[in-house]
Amino acid sequence: MNDPIKTLGDDAATLVHTVAQTAAQTADQTIRSSQRAAKDGLEAVREGVHQLREKSLHVKDATATYIQDAPVKSVLVAAAVGAALMGLVALVSRHGGAGR
């Protein structure tokens, strides 16, 4: 004769074991998925840094070539940019102090 309390206890133990296994598997899958996402993100950052480095080297080389080809024009452009930046700073500093 089966004892209903023992059967109920066995069923509960089996259910707890099944839930624990499922939770462990889900946690493992979540961890692996997170690791893959982190690895993919890191690779994307590395690729972005590499592309930025390549572009900056290209800009540096193009700038150096331009300066060598037209040194006077380069100095005039740099002076104009510097004057424009100083004018912008002066304009911002005047408006920034008015509200105090």
Sequence and secondary structure as in RCSB ss.txt:
>XXXX:A:sequence
MNDPIKTLGDDAATLVHTVAQTAAQTADQTIRSSQRAAKDGLEAVREGVHQLREKSLHVKDATATYIQDAPVKSV
LVAAAVGAALMGLVALVSRHGGAGR
>XXXX:A:secstr
   HHHHHHHHHHHHHHHHHHHHHHHHHHHHHHHHHHHHHHHHHHHHHHHHHHHHHHHHHHHHHHHHHH HHHHH
HHHHHHHHHHHHHHHHHHHHHHHT 
